[in-house]
Structure formats: structure tokens, C-alpha cells
Amino acid sequence: MSFNPFLSPPLNAPATCPALLGRFSKRRRRKHPAGAILLLMGLILAGMAGCGGDGPVADSHEGATLRVGTPMQVRVANPLVDYSYNIFAMLATHDTLVRFDAAMRPRPQLALSWEASADGRRWRFLLRGDAHWHDGLPVTAEDVKFTFDYLMAHHGASAWMRTLIKAIAVDGKTVTFDLVKPYSRFLINCGFIVRVLPRHVWETVADPFKPGDARVTLGCGPFVFQQFDVHAGRLTFRRNPAYYGPLPTVPELTIFLNRPLDTLALSLRRGDLDLYYKYASGFPPSHLVALSGTADLRLPEADAMGVPAALGFNLNHRPTNAVAFRRAIAAALDYARMAASLMGRHGKLPDRGFLPPAFGDGPADTALVYAPEESRRLLDQAGYTDTDGDGLRNLPGGGNIVLRLLARADLEGTDALLPILSHNLRAVGLAMTVDRADLSTWIERVQAERFDW
């Protein structure tokens, strides 16, 4: 879960200071007469003057264009098809039922209020009446119901909701969800994660991958989609003057996509960009040296709430479907070296269960420990031995074990991480091949189970 940095707290909610996950940059724009310091997208676009008494105050940005650079890649401007565009749609064009503030407290968005039954099986939301789609039509409770019905029917990544939601009822401005079972994350995974779609647009789209001429970029948020220049790698949004909430103070938002980190660092130093953004991430420590000491460029630090690198296994493939094999892999990896390659001195090793820091340290047996001798012992014990003497272990009665790793090409640090993984596996008699893919392709291949780990 991440807090949307584009918007201030909704109407009637106390002002809080939003924070990006990881590091971010702010810059005084030298080439624009506004000469404004950019603190966070949320402060600028929502027209906030600052965050209480802490930190600097943002000047007026009226008339300026906010220029954001990102390594994220967008293939198509379709929120149900392209994962990265879906993130930008949530930030700029599409609202959800609720938002979360910097303290991770739920706040009203399209829903003015909500309540849950004592047994957690029923959630009821009262919608606001002044929200409109970008074409002027009102946002209705029917739009909310349609969104969930459509996602469950046509969106593979949302199929999990079919086993959770039993029925959705609409009564005026009220939407009621009846669940199969209590679900403590409903307000997050359904109220916050799901972008509400306009029924009058999407009901004509039988296949989200083939939308035809449907205006799938149309939303109800503070910005209106203007253009996606795929060749230039640029997304442009303009301010929505009819937005029901606080109006953005910038008339236009331009996002420069798929920029290498070296290019982004140079653009930030020269003042060609106002802000760096990457979903649930910060500026990689390995590139901070190029930015340090630059005038008018500030690099605040914040604890990252996510995991910068994690390995998952295909539980339907041999040999990764075997618990003993997965335990052997876990013991084969040099976690300290990986953490150093990704985060330098800032990295911290998680435990096997990824317990949040608020839970305290986990039991001793959940610690991730580099133990190659133990890995070899577990592999031998499970019958994964080198039967043909070529230095690689074999499947029982089969050929060499060569694991197919599906890696995200958009993640900074992958180039440094992959050689460590390969070296660690070779040390215990295993090999791997690597398939690298952008995020949307990576998701498609995961869903199709075209990977071992």
C-alpha cells in the first residue's frame, strides 16, 4: 500500500503532510519566473501551503507545468492493461472510494463515509454527490458496482475478488458489499486500490485489451488525460477545473517516462525536471553521488515501506514446488551482499515472513542466513545430486536443474543483483537463465506461469 502523493486530505479532513515511499527530490526551478520550491506532488497539485509548522513552504505555482521524470515505462494508456499507466491514472485521473493519509488513516474520497458490520462481512459506502466524470456526467453508485463487476469478469489480476465478494447492492448513493468471509483488508484492497471506472465508457468494452475507440483514459480525478506520446515517452495531463476537491495549483502535469537513472540525475541537476518519481520507491543510493552537493536540490530521506527485491517461486513447477528445494535456495543466497548492492549502507535484511518493523524482531528461525554448506546438505538430502559429473545437480531421473528466473527490467539494481544470484546458485551446483521484462509483461508472464522463480 502506498499513499497517493498528488492529493491533499479530502474536504473536511485534517491537513497532514504526505510522504513518498523512499527518497524524493525537490528543486527550485531556475528557468521559470515562479521560482517555486517543489516539496511533493501532493503539496503542489493540491494547492497546500505547507505541512503545518514542519518543513519549507511551497510558493505559488499558478501558470507552471510540473515536470516529473521517472524510470517507469508505459506501453499503452489503458489503466486495465498497463500497470504503470494504472499507477499514473490513480495519481492524476482516477479516484477511489477512500484515500489514506500520511499516517495511514483512511480518509473520504468518492465515499463520504463508510461502515462495516460487526462480523466484517458487510461494508456500506455513502457516495458524495458532487463528483463528475471528465465528460460532465455524474459519478454514481452504479459506476462503483459496475467497476467491481467488470473487473471480476474481465480483469485477470482482479479475479481474487470473485472468492471474496458475494453480492453488491445499490440504493441511491449507497453501495453495499456483502462478503463471503470477513476481510480485514477490504478498505485497502477494494476501497483504496480499485480505481472507479465510468460505466458509460467501459460497458461498451467487451475486452479491455481491445477497447477500440472507447475513452478508457476518462476519469473523475483532478487531472484530465491529454496525450500519450509513445515515441517521445511523455504523458501529459491538464488540470480539471470541475474537480470536486481542492484544485491543483499547476495547470499541466507532464511525466517523462522510461528515463535512465543517469539521465534523470543530470536533468534534475540542470533544472530540466522538477521532481523524480517512482512508485513505491526512491532514488537509488548508487546514483545519489551525482546529485549530492547540487545547488537548490534537496534529497530528504525516509524509511522505505516496501521490499526492494524479493524472490518468489512457481509452486506448480519442478523442482521449485518442493519445500526442501526452496529451503535449500534460501540458504544458498548471500543476503548481506545483495543488500549492499541494492541499498549500500542503507539496506536492512528482512526475515522470511517479511514482518513489518512495527511487529518487532521475528523468531530466530525466521532470520535469512547465508549458509551454502547447509544448502548443499539439503539438496543432497532431497535427492538433487550431480548424477552425470558435469558440476550441475540433476532432477531425480532427469536432466540438469536450470532455473528460469523472470526478472523485472524496470527495477534499478537488477544488473548488480543477477550476477550475485548466479554465483550463489553455481556454488551449490545449480544454474539459472534470465528472462527480463517490463512490468506489464512481467505480470502477464507470472499469470501464465512462464517462470520458475
Contacts in CASP RR format, 6 or more apart in sequence:
PFRMAT RR
TARGET T0000
AUTHOR 0000-0000-0000
METHOD contacts of the structure
MODEL  1
MSFNPFLSPPLNAPATCPALLGRFSKRRRRKHPAGAILLLMGLILAGMAG
CGGDGPVADSHEGATLRVGTPMQVRVANPLVDYSYNIFAMLATHDTLVRF
DAAMRPRPQLALSWEASADGRRWRFLLRGDAHWHDGLPVTAEDVKFTFDY
LMAHHGASAWMRTLIKAIAVDGKTVTFDLVKPYSRFLINCGFIVRVLPRH
VWETVADPFKPGDARVTLGCGPFVFQQFDVHAGRLTFRRNPAYYGPLPTV
PELTIFLNRPLDTLALSLRRGDLDLYYKYASGFPPSHLVALSGTADLRLP
EADAMGVPAALGFNLNHRPTNAVAFRRAIAAALDYARMAASLMGRHGKLP
DRGFLPPAFGDGPADTALVYAPEESRRLLDQAGYTDTDGDGLRNLPGGGN
IVLRLLARADLEGTDALLPILSHNLRAVGLAMTVDRADLSTWIERVQAER
FDW
1 100 0 8 1.000
1 104 0 8 1.000
1 188 0 8 1.000
1 192 0 8 1.000
1 193 0 8 1.000
2 21 0 8 1.000
2 279 0 8 1.000
2 280 0 8 1.000
2 305 0 8 1.000
3 18 0 8 1.000
3 19 0 8 1.000
3 21 0 8 1.000
3 99 0 8 1.000
3 100 0 8 1.000
3 101 0 8 1.000
3 102 0 8 1.000
3 104 0 8 1.000
4 18 0 8 1.000
4 90 0 8 1.000
4 91 0 8 1.000
4 99 0 8 1.000
4 100 0 8 1.000
5 18 0 8 1.000
5 19 0 8 1.000
5 20 0 8 1.000
5 40 0 8 1.000
5 41 0 8 1.000
5 42 0 8 1.000
5 91 0 8 1.000
6 41 0 8 1.000
6 42 0 8 1.000
6 45 0 8 1.000
6 46 0 8 1.000
6 91 0 8 1.000
6 92 0 8 1.000
6 222 0 8 1.000
6 248 0 8 1.000
7 18 0 8 1.000
7 42 0 8 1.000
7 45 0 8 1.000
7 46 0 8 1.000
7 99 0 8 1.000
7 222 0 8 1.000
7 246 0 8 1.000
8 15 0 8 1.000
8 18 0 8 1.000
8 42 0 8 1.000
8 43 0 8 1.000
8 46 0 8 1.000
8 47 0 8 1.000
8 48 0 8 1.000
8 246 0 8 1.000
9 15 0 8 1.000
9 16 0 8 1.000
9 99 0 8 1.000
9 101 0 8 1.000
9 107 0 8 1.000
10 99 0 8 1.000
10 107 0 8 1.000
10 108 0 8 1.000
10 109 0 8 1.000
10 245 0 8 1.000
11 108 0 8 1.000
11 245 0 8 1.000
11 246 0 8 1.000
12 108 0 8 1.000
13 101 0 8 1.000
13 107 0 8 1.000
13 108 0 8 1.000
15 48 0 8 1.000
15 51 0 8 1.000
15 52 0 8 1.000
16 51 0 8 1.000
16 101 0 8 1.000
16 102 0 8 1.000
16 103 0 8 1.000
17 43 0 8 1.000
17 50 0 8 1.000
17 51 0 8 1.000
17 52 0 8 1.000
17 54 0 8 1.000
17 102 0 8 1.000
18 40 0 8 1.000
18 42 0 8 1.000
18 43 0 8 1.000
18 101 0 8 1.000
18 102 0 8 1.000
19 40 0 8 1.000
19 102 0 8 1.000
19 302 0 8 1.000
20 40 0 8 1.000
20 277 0 8 1.000
20 282 0 8 1.000
20 302 0 8 1.000
21 280 0 8 1.000
21 281 0 8 1.000
21 282 0 8 1.000
21 302 0 8 1.000
21 304 0 8 1.000
21 305 0 8 1.000
21 306 0 8 1.000
22 281 0 8 1.000
22 282 0 8 1.000
22 301 0 8 1.000
22 302 0 8 1.000
22 303 0 8 1.000
22 304 0 8 1.000
23 282 0 8 1.000
23 283 0 8 1.000
23 288 0 8 1.000
23 299 0 8 1.000
23 300 0 8 1.000
23 301 0 8 1.000
23 302 0 8 1.000
24 40 0 8 1.000
24 275 0 8 1.000
24 276 0 8 1.000
24 277 0 8 1.000
24 282 0 8 1.000
24 283 0 8 1.000
24 300 0 8 1.000
24 302 0 8 1.000
25 268 0 8 1.000
25 275 0 8 1.000
25 276 0 8 1.000
25 283 0 8 1.000
25 291 0 8 1.000
25 297 0 8 1.000
25 298 0 8 1.000
25 299 0 8 1.000
26 37 0 8 1.000
26 38 0 8 1.000
26 39 0 8 1.000
26 40 0 8 1.000
26 275 0 8 1.000
26 297 0 8 1.000
26 298 0 8 1.000
26 300 0 8 1.000
27 37 0 8 1.000
27 38 0 8 1.000
27 268 0 8 1.000
27 271 0 8 1.000
27 273 0 8 1.000
27 274 0 8 1.000
27 275 0 8 1.000
27 296 0 8 1.000
27 297 0 8 1.000
27 298 0 8 1.000
28 35 0 8 1.000
28 36 0 8 1.000
28 37 0 8 1.000
28 38 0 8 1.000
28 296 0 8 1.000
29 35 0 8 1.000
29 36 0 8 1.000
29 38 0 8 1.000
29 64 0 8 1.000
29 271 0 8 1.000
29 274 0 8 1.000
30 271 0 8 1.000
30 296 0 8 1.000
31 271 0 8 1.000
32 64 0 8 1.000
34 59 0 8 1.000
34 60 0 8 1.000
34 61 0 8 1.000
34 62 0 8 1.000
34 63 0 8 1.000
34 64 0 8 1.000
35 59 0 8 1.000
36 44 0 8 1.000
36 58 0 8 1.000
36 59 0 8 1.000
36 60 0 8 1.000
36 61 0 8 1.000
36 64 0 8 1.000
37 56 0 8 1.000
37 58 0 8 1.000
37 59 0 8 1.000
38 44 0 8 1.000
38 58 0 8 1.000
38 66 0 8 1.000
38 274 0 8 1.000
38 275 0 8 1.000
39 50 0 8 1.000
39 51 0 8 1.000
39 55 0 8 1.000
39 56 0 8 1.000
39 58 0 8 1.000
41 66 0 8 1.000
41 68 0 8 1.000
41 91 0 8 1.000
41 275 0 8 1.000
41 277 0 8 1.000
42 48 0 8 1.000
43 50 0 8 1.000
43 51 0 8 1.000
43 58 0 8 1.000
44 58 0 8 1.000
44 61 0 8 1.000
44 66 0 8 1.000
44 248 0 8 1.000
44 249 0 8 1.000
44 250 0 8 1.000
45 66 0 8 1.000
45 222 0 8 1.000
45 223 0 8 1.000
45 248 0 8 1.000
45 249 0 8 1.000
45 250 0 8 1.000
45 253 0 8 1.000
46 222 0 8 1.000
46 246 0 8 1.000
46 248 0 8 1.000
46 249 0 8 1.000
47 58 0 8 1.000
47 61 0 8 1.000
47 246 0 8 1.000
47 247 0 8 1.000
47 248 0 8 1.000
47 249 0 8 1.000
48 58 0 8 1.000
48 246 0 8 1.000
49 57 0 8 1.000
49 58 0 8 1.000
50 56 0 8 1.000
50 57 0 8 1.000
50 58 0 8 1.000
60 249 0 8 1.000
61 249 0 8 1.000
61 250 0 8 1.000
62 249 0 8 1.000
62 250 0 8 1.000
62 251 0 8 1.000
63 250 0 8 1.000
63 251 0 8 1.000
64 250 0 8 1.000
64 251 0 8 1.000
65 250 0 8 1.000
65 251 0 8 1.000
65 252 0 8 1.000
65 253 0 8 1.000
65 254 0 8 1.000
66 250 0 8 1.000
66 252 0 8 1.000
66 253 0 8 1.000
66 254 0 8 1.000
66 274 0 8 1.000
66 275 0 8 1.000
67 254 0 8 1.000
67 256 0 8 1.000
67 272 0 8 1.000
67 273 0 8 1.000
67 274 0 8 1.000
67 275 0 8 1.000
68 253 0 8 1.000
68 254 0 8 1.000
68 255 0 8 1.000
68 256 0 8 1.000
68 273 0 8 1.000
68 274 0 8 1.000
68 275 0 8 1.000
68 276 0 8 1.000
68 277 0 8 1.000
69 255 0 8 1.000
69 256 0 8 1.000
69 257 0 8 1.000
69 259 0 8 1.000
69 264 0 8 1.000
69 267 0 8 1.000
69 273 0 8 1.000
69 275 0 8 1.000
69 276 0 8 1.000
69 277 0 8 1.000
70 255 0 8 1.000
70 256 0 8 1.000
70 257 0 8 1.000
70 258 0 8 1.000
70 259 0 8 1.000
70 264 0 8 1.000
70 276 0 8 1.000
70 277 0 8 1.000
70 278 0 8 1.000
71 258 0 8 1.000
71 259 0 8 1.000
71 260 0 8 1.000
71 261 0 8 1.000
71 264 0 8 1.000
71 278 0 8 1.000
71 410 0 8 1.000
71 412 0 8 1.000
72 84 0 8 1.000
72 87 0 8 1.000
72 257 0 8 1.000
72 258 0 8 1.000
72 277 0 8 1.000
72 278 0 8 1.000
72 279 0 8 1.000
72 410 0 8 1.000
72 439 0 8 1.000
73 84 0 8 1.000
73 257 0 8 1.000
73 258 0 8 1.000
73 410 0 8 1.000
73 438 0 8 1.000
73 439 0 8 1.000
74 82 0 8 1.000
74 84 0 8 1.000
74 85 0 8 1.000
74 88 0 8 1.000
74 228 0 8 1.000
74 230 0 8 1.000
74 233 0 8 1.000
74 235 0 8 1.000
74 257 0 8 1.000
74 258 0 8 1.000
75 82 0 8 1.000
75 85 0 8 1.000
75 230 0 8 1.000
75 438 0 8 1.000
75 440 0 8 1.000
76 82 0 8 1.000
76 85 0 8 1.000
76 228 0 8 1.000
77 85 0 8 1.000
77 216 0 8 1.000
77 217 0 8 1.000
77 225 0 8 1.000
77 228 0 8 1.000
77 235 0 8 1.000
78 85 0 8 1.000
78 208 0 8 1.000
78 211 0 8 1.000
78 216 0 8 1.000
78 217 0 8 1.000
79 85 0 8 1.000
79 86 0 8 1.000
79 89 0 8 1.000
79 94 0 8 1.000
79 195 0 8 1.000
79 216 0 8 1.000
79 217 0 8 1.000
80 86 0 8 1.000
80 151 0 8 1.000
80 154 0 8 1.000
80 155 0 8 1.000
80 208 0 8 1.000
80 216 0 8 1.000
81 208 0 8 1.000
81 209 0 8 1.000
81 440 0 8 1.000
82 440 0 8 1.000
83 439 0 8 1.000
83 440 0 8 1.000
83 443 0 8 1.000
84 257 0 8 1.000
84 279 0 8 1.000
84 410 0 8 1.000
84 439 0 8 1.000
84 440 0 8 1.000
85 228 0 8 1.000
85 235 0 8 1.000
86 195 0 8 1.000
87 279 0 8 1.000
88 235 0 8 1.000
88 255 0 8 1.000
89 195 0 8 1.000
89 217 0 8 1.000
89 219 0 8 1.000
90 96 0 8 1.000
90 195 0 8 1.000
92 221 0 8 1.000
92 222 0 8 1.000
92 223 0 8 1.000
92 225 0 8 1.000
92 237 0 8 1.000
92 253 0 8 1.000
93 134 0 8 1.000
93 217 0 8 1.000
93 218 0 8 1.000
93 219 0 8 1.000
93 220 0 8 1.000
93 221 0 8 1.000
93 223 0 8 1.000
93 224 0 8 1.000
93 225 0 8 1.000
93 237 0 8 1.000
94 195 0 8 1.000
94 196 0 8 1.000
94 197 0 8 1.000
94 219 0 8 1.000
94 220 0 8 1.000
94 221 0 8 1.000
95 109 0 8 1.000
95 110 0 8 1.000
95 131 0 8 1.000
95 195 0 8 1.000
95 196 0 8 1.000
95 219 0 8 1.000
95 220 0 8 1.000
95 221 0 8 1.000
96 109 0 8 1.000
96 110 0 8 1.000
96 191 0 8 1.000
96 192 0 8 1.000
96 193 0 8 1.000
96 194 0 8 1.000
96 195 0 8 1.000
96 196 0 8 1.000
97 109 0 8 1.000
97 110 0 8 1.000
97 111 0 8 1.000
97 114 0 8 1.000
97 125 0 8 1.000
97 144 0 8 1.000
97 190 0 8 1.000
97 191 0 8 1.000
97 192 0 8 1.000
97 194 0 8 1.000
97 196 0 8 1.000
98 106 0 8 1.000
98 107 0 8 1.000
98 108 0 8 1.000
98 109 0 8 1.000
98 111 0 8 1.000
98 114 0 8 1.000
98 187 0 8 1.000
98 191 0 8 1.000
98 192 0 8 1.000
99 106 0 8 1.000
99 107 0 8 1.000
99 108 0 8 1.000
99 109 0 8 1.000
99 192 0 8 1.000
100 106 0 8 1.000
100 107 0 8 1.000
100 188 0 8 1.000
100 192 0 8 1.000
101 107 0 8 1.000
106 187 0 8 1.000
106 192 0 8 1.000
108 128 0 8 1.000
110 127 0 8 1.000
110 128 0 8 1.000
110 131 0 8 1.000
110 139 0 8 1.000
110 144 0 8 1.000
110 196 0 8 1.000
110 220 0 8 1.000
111 125 0 8 1.000
111 126 0 8 1.000
111 127 0 8 1.000
111 128 0 8 1.000
111 191 0 8 1.000
112 126 0 8 1.000
112 127 0 8 1.000
112 128 0 8 1.000
113 125 0 8 1.000
113 126 0 8 1.000
114 123 0 8 1.000
114 124 0 8 1.000
114 125 0 8 1.000
114 126 0 8 1.000
114 187 0 8 1.000
115 123 0 8 1.000
115 124 0 8 1.000
116 122 0 8 1.000
116 123 0 8 1.000
116 124 0 8 1.000
116 186 0 8 1.000
117 123 0 8 1.000
119 182 0 8 1.000
120 179 0 8 1.000
120 182 0 8 1.000
120 183 0 8 1.000
120 186 0 8 1.000
121 178 0 8 1.000
121 179 0 8 1.000
121 180 0 8 1.000
121 181 0 8 1.000
121 182 0 8 1.000
122 176 0 8 1.000
122 177 0 8 1.000
122 178 0 8 1.000
122 179 0 8 1.000
123 176 0 8 1.000
123 177 0 8 1.000
123 179 0 8 1.000
123 186 0 8 1.000
123 187 0 8 1.000
123 190 0 8 1.000
124 174 0 8 1.000
124 175 0 8 1.000
124 176 0 8 1.000
124 177 0 8 1.000
125 144 0 8 1.000
125 174 0 8 1.000
125 175 0 8 1.000
125 176 0 8 1.000
125 177 0 8 1.000
125 191 0 8 1.000
126 173 0 8 1.000
126 174 0 8 1.000
127 139 0 8 1.000
127 140 0 8 1.000
127 141 0 8 1.000
127 144 0 8 1.000
127 173 0 8 1.000
127 174 0 8 1.000
127 175 0 8 1.000
128 173 0 8 1.000
128 244 0 8 1.000
129 138 0 8 1.000
129 139 0 8 1.000
129 173 0 8 1.000
130 244 0 8 1.000
131 138 0 8 1.000
131 139 0 8 1.000
131 220 0 8 1.000
131 244 0 8 1.000
132 138 0 8 1.000
132 139 0 8 1.000
132 220 0 8 1.000
132 242 0 8 1.000
132 244 0 8 1.000
133 139 0 8 1.000
133 198 0 8 1.000
133 200 0 8 1.000
133 218 0 8 1.000
133 219 0 8 1.000
133 220 0 8 1.000
134 218 0 8 1.000
134 219 0 8 1.000
134 220 0 8 1.000
134 221 0 8 1.000
134 224 0 8 1.000
134 225 0 8 1.000
134 240 0 8 1.000
135 198 0 8 1.000
135 215 0 8 1.000
135 218 0 8 1.000
136 242 0 8 1.000
137 198 0 8 1.000
137 200 0 8 1.000
139 196 0 8 1.000
139 198 0 8 1.000
139 220 0 8 1.000
140 173 0 8 1.000
140 199 0 8 1.000
141 170 0 8 1.000
141 171 0 8 1.000
141 172 0 8 1.000
141 173 0 8 1.000
141 174 0 8 1.000
141 175 0 8 1.000
142 170 0 8 1.000
142 199 0 8 1.000
143 196 0 8 1.000
143 197 0 8 1.000
143 198 0 8 1.000
143 199 0 8 1.000
144 170 0 8 1.000
144 175 0 8 1.000
144 196 0 8 1.000
145 168 0 8 1.000
145 169 0 8 1.000
145 170 0 8 1.000
145 175 0 8 1.000
146 197 0 8 1.000
146 199 0 8 1.000
146 202 0 8 1.000
146 203 0 8 1.000
147 194 0 8 1.000
147 195 0 8 1.000
147 196 0 8 1.000
147 197 0 8 1.000
147 199 0 8 1.000
147 202 0 8 1.000
148 161 0 8 1.000
148 165 0 8 1.000
148 168 0 8 1.000
148 177 0 8 1.000
148 190 0 8 1.000
148 194 0 8 1.000
149 168 0 8 1.000
150 197 0 8 1.000
150 202 0 8 1.000
150 203 0 8 1.000
151 158 0 8 1.000
151 161 0 8 1.000
151 194 0 8 1.000
152 158 0 8 1.000
152 159 0 8 1.000
152 161 0 8 1.000
152 162 0 8 1.000
152 165 0 8 1.000
154 206 0 8 1.000
154 207 0 8 1.000
154 208 0 8 1.000
155 208 0 8 1.000
156 447 0 8 1.000
157 443 0 8 1.000
157 447 0 8 1.000
158 194 0 8 1.000
161 190 0 8 1.000
163 180 0 8 1.000
164 179 0 8 1.000
164 180 0 8 1.000
164 181 0 8 1.000
164 183 0 8 1.000
164 186 0 8 1.000
165 177 0 8 1.000
165 178 0 8 1.000
165 179 0 8 1.000
165 180 0 8 1.000
165 190 0 8 1.000
166 178 0 8 1.000
166 179 0 8 1.000
166 180 0 8 1.000
167 177 0 8 1.000
167 178 0 8 1.000
168 175 0 8 1.000
168 176 0 8 1.000
168 177 0 8 1.000
168 178 0 8 1.000
169 175 0 8 1.000
169 176 0 8 1.000
169 178 0 8 1.000
170 176 0 8 1.000
177 186 0 8 1.000
177 190 0 8 1.000
179 186 0 8 1.000
183 189 0 8 1.000
196 220 0 8 1.000
197 219 0 8 1.000
198 218 0 8 1.000
198 219 0 8 1.000
198 220 0 8 1.000
201 214 0 8 1.000
201 215 0 8 1.000
201 216 0 8 1.000
201 218 0 8 1.000
202 208 0 8 1.000
202 214 0 8 1.000
202 216 0 8 1.000
204 214 0 8 1.000
205 211 0 8 1.000
205 212 0 8 1.000
205 214 0 8 1.000
205 216 0 8 1.000
208 216 0 8 1.000
217 225 0 8 1.000
218 225 0 8 1.000
219 225 0 8 1.000
221 240 0 8 1.000
221 243 0 8 1.000
222 239 0 8 1.000
222 240 0 8 1.000
222 243 0 8 1.000
222 245 0 8 1.000
222 246 0 8 1.000
222 247 0 8 1.000
222 248 0 8 1.000
223 237 0 8 1.000
223 238 0 8 1.000
223 239 0 8 1.000
223 240 0 8 1.000
223 248 0 8 1.000
223 253 0 8 1.000
224 237 0 8 1.000
224 238 0 8 1.000
224 239 0 8 1.000
224 240 0 8 1.000
225 237 0 8 1.000
226 236 0 8 1.000
226 237 0 8 1.000
226 238 0 8 1.000
226 252 0 8 1.000
227 234 0 8 1.000
227 235 0 8 1.000
227 236 0 8 1.000
228 234 0 8 1.000
228 235 0 8 1.000
228 236 0 8 1.000
229 235 0 8 1.000
229 236 0 8 1.000
233 256 0 8 1.000
233 257 0 8 1.000
233 258 0 8 1.000
234 254 0 8 1.000
234 255 0 8 1.000
234 256 0 8 1.000
234 257 0 8 1.000
235 254 0 8 1.000
235 255 0 8 1.000
235 257 0 8 1.000
236 252 0 8 1.000
236 253 0 8 1.000
236 254 0 8 1.000
236 255 0 8 1.000
237 252 0 8 1.000
237 253 0 8 1.000
237 254 0 8 1.000
237 255 0 8 1.000
238 251 0 8 1.000
238 252 0 8 1.000
238 253 0 8 1.000
239 247 0 8 1.000
239 248 0 8 1.000
239 250 0 8 1.000
239 251 0 8 1.000
239 252 0 8 1.000
240 247 0 8 1.000
240 248 0 8 1.000
241 247 0 8 1.000
255 277 0 8 1.000
256 267 0 8 1.000
256 273 0 8 1.000
259 267 0 8 1.000
261 283 0 8 1.000
261 284 0 8 1.000
261 287 0 8 1.000
261 412 0 8 1.000
262 287 0 8 1.000
262 290 0 8 1.000
264 273 0 8 1.000
264 276 0 8 1.000
264 287 0 8 1.000
265 287 0 8 1.000
265 290 0 8 1.000
265 291 0 8 1.000
266 290 0 8 1.000
267 273 0 8 1.000
268 276 0 8 1.000
268 291 0 8 1.000
268 294 0 8 1.000
268 297 0 8 1.000
269 290 0 8 1.000
269 291 0 8 1.000
269 294 0 8 1.000
269 297 0 8 1.000
276 282 0 8 1.000
276 283 0 8 1.000
280 305 0 8 1.000
280 306 0 8 1.000
281 304 0 8 1.000
281 308 0 8 1.000
281 412 0 8 1.000
282 304 0 8 1.000
283 291 0 8 1.000
283 299 0 8 1.000
284 412 0 8 1.000
284 413 0 8 1.000
285 343 0 8 1.000
285 344 0 8 1.000
285 346 0 8 1.000
286 344 0 8 1.000
286 412 0 8 1.000
286 413 0 8 1.000
286 416 0 8 1.000
287 412 0 8 1.000
288 299 0 8 1.000
291 297 0 8 1.000
291 299 0 8 1.000
292 299 0 8 1.000
307 350 0 8 1.000
307 354 0 8 1.000
308 342 0 8 1.000
308 343 0 8 1.000
308 411 0 8 1.000
309 338 0 8 1.000
309 342 0 8 1.000
309 411 0 8 1.000
309 413 0 8 1.000
309 417 0 8 1.000
310 354 0 8 1.000
311 329 0 8 1.000
311 333 0 8 1.000
311 453 0 8 1.000
312 453 0 8 1.000
313 320 0 8 1.000
313 321 0 8 1.000
313 326 0 8 1.000
313 329 0 8 1.000
313 452 0 8 1.000
313 453 0 8 1.000
314 320 0 8 1.000
314 321 0 8 1.000
314 449 0 8 1.000
314 451 0 8 1.000
314 452 0 8 1.000
314 453 0 8 1.000
315 321 0 8 1.000
316 449 0 8 1.000
317 449 0 8 1.000
317 451 0 8 1.000
317 452 0 8 1.000
318 395 0 8 1.000
319 325 0 8 1.000
319 384 0 8 1.000
319 395 0 8 1.000
319 401 0 8 1.000
320 326 0 8 1.000
320 403 0 8 1.000
320 452 0 8 1.000
320 453 0 8 1.000
322 382 0 8 1.000
324 378 0 8 1.000
324 381 0 8 1.000
324 382 0 8 1.000
325 379 0 8 1.000
325 382 0 8 1.000
325 384 0 8 1.000
327 378 0 8 1.000
328 374 0 8 1.000
328 375 0 8 1.000
328 376 0 8 1.000
328 378 0 8 1.000
328 379 0 8 1.000
328 382 0 8 1.000
328 384 0 8 1.000
328 428 0 8 1.000
329 375 0 8 1.000
329 425 0 8 1.000
329 430 0 8 1.000
329 453 0 8 1.000
330 352 0 8 1.000
330 368 0 8 1.000
330 375 0 8 1.000
331 369 0 8 1.000
331 370 0 8 1.000
331 371 0 8 1.000
331 372 0 8 1.000
331 374 0 8 1.000
331 375 0 8 1.000
331 378 0 8 1.000
332 370 0 8 1.000
332 371 0 8 1.000
332 372 0 8 1.000
332 375 0 8 1.000
332 424 0 8 1.000
332 425 0 8 1.000
332 427 0 8 1.000
332 428 0 8 1.000
332 430 0 8 1.000
333 368 0 8 1.000
333 370 0 8 1.000
333 421 0 8 1.000
333 424 0 8 1.000
334 370 0 8 1.000
334 420 0 8 1.000
334 424 0 8 1.000
335 349 0 8 1.000
335 368 0 8 1.000
335 369 0 8 1.000
335 370 0 8 1.000
336 349 0 8 1.000
336 370 0 8 1.000
337 420 0 8 1.000
338 417 0 8 1.000
338 420 0 8 1.000
339 347 0 8 1.000
339 348 0 8 1.000
339 349 0 8 1.000
340 347 0 8 1.000
341 413 0 8 1.000
341 416 0 8 1.000
341 417 0 8 1.000
341 420 0 8 1.000
342 413 0 8 1.000
342 416 0 8 1.000
342 417 0 8 1.000
349 367 0 8 1.000
349 368 0 8 1.000
350 368 0 8 1.000
351 361 0 8 1.000
351 362 0 8 1.000
351 366 0 8 1.000
351 367 0 8 1.000
351 368 0 8 1.000
352 366 0 8 1.000
352 367 0 8 1.000
352 368 0 8 1.000
353 366 0 8 1.000
355 362 0 8 1.000
355 366 0 8 1.000
372 424 0 8 1.000
372 427 0 8 1.000
372 428 0 8 1.000
375 428 0 8 1.000
376 428 0 8 1.000
376 429 0 8 1.000
379 385 0 8 1.000
379 393 0 8 1.000
379 428 0 8 1.000
379 429 0 8 1.000
379 430 0 8 1.000
383 396 0 8 1.000
384 393 0 8 1.000
384 394 0 8 1.000
384 395 0 8 1.000
384 396 0 8 1.000
384 401 0 8 1.000
385 393 0 8 1.000
385 394 0 8 1.000
386 392 0 8 1.000
386 393 0 8 1.000
386 394 0 8 1.000
386 429 0 8 1.000
387 394 0 8 1.000
387 397 0 8 1.000
388 394 0 8 1.000
388 399 0 8 1.000
388 400 0 8 1.000
390 400 0 8 1.000
391 429 0 8 1.000
392 400 0 8 1.000
392 401 0 8 1.000
392 402 0 8 1.000
392 429 0 8 1.000
392 430 0 8 1.000
392 431 0 8 1.000
393 400 0 8 1.000
393 401 0 8 1.000
393 428 0 8 1.000
393 429 0 8 1.000
393 430 0 8 1.000
394 400 0 8 1.000
394 401 0 8 1.000
395 401 0 8 1.000
400 431 0 8 1.000
401 430 0 8 1.000
401 431 0 8 1.000
402 430 0 8 1.000
402 431 0 8 1.000
402 432 0 8 1.000
402 433 0 8 1.000
403 425 0 8 1.000
403 430 0 8 1.000
403 431 0 8 1.000
403 432 0 8 1.000
403 433 0 8 1.000
403 452 0 8 1.000
403 453 0 8 1.000
404 432 0 8 1.000
404 433 0 8 1.000
404 435 0 8 1.000
404 450 0 8 1.000
404 451 0 8 1.000
404 452 0 8 1.000
404 453 0 8 1.000
405 418 0 8 1.000
405 421 0 8 1.000
405 432 0 8 1.000
405 433 0 8 1.000
405 434 0 8 1.000
405 435 0 8 1.000
405 451 0 8 1.000
405 452 0 8 1.000
405 453 0 8 1.000
406 435 0 8 1.000
406 437 0 8 1.000
406 442 0 8 1.000
406 445 0 8 1.000
406 446 0 8 1.000
406 450 0 8 1.000
406 451 0 8 1.000
406 453 0 8 1.000
407 414 0 8 1.000
407 418 0 8 1.000
407 434 0 8 1.000
407 435 0 8 1.000
407 436 0 8 1.000
407 437 0 8 1.000
407 442 0 8 1.000
408 414 0 8 1.000
408 436 0 8 1.000
408 437 0 8 1.000
408 438 0 8 1.000
408 439 0 8 1.000
408 442 0 8 1.000
409 436 0 8 1.000
409 437 0 8 1.000
409 438 0 8 1.000
409 442 0 8 1.000
410 438 0 8 1.000
410 439 0 8 1.000
414 436 0 8 1.000
418 434 0 8 1.000
421 432 0 8 1.000
422 431 0 8 1.000
422 432 0 8 1.000
425 431 0 8 1.000
425 432 0 8 1.000
435 445 0 8 1.000
435 450 0 8 1.000
435 451 0 8 1.000
437 445 0 8 1.000
445 451 0 8 1.000
END
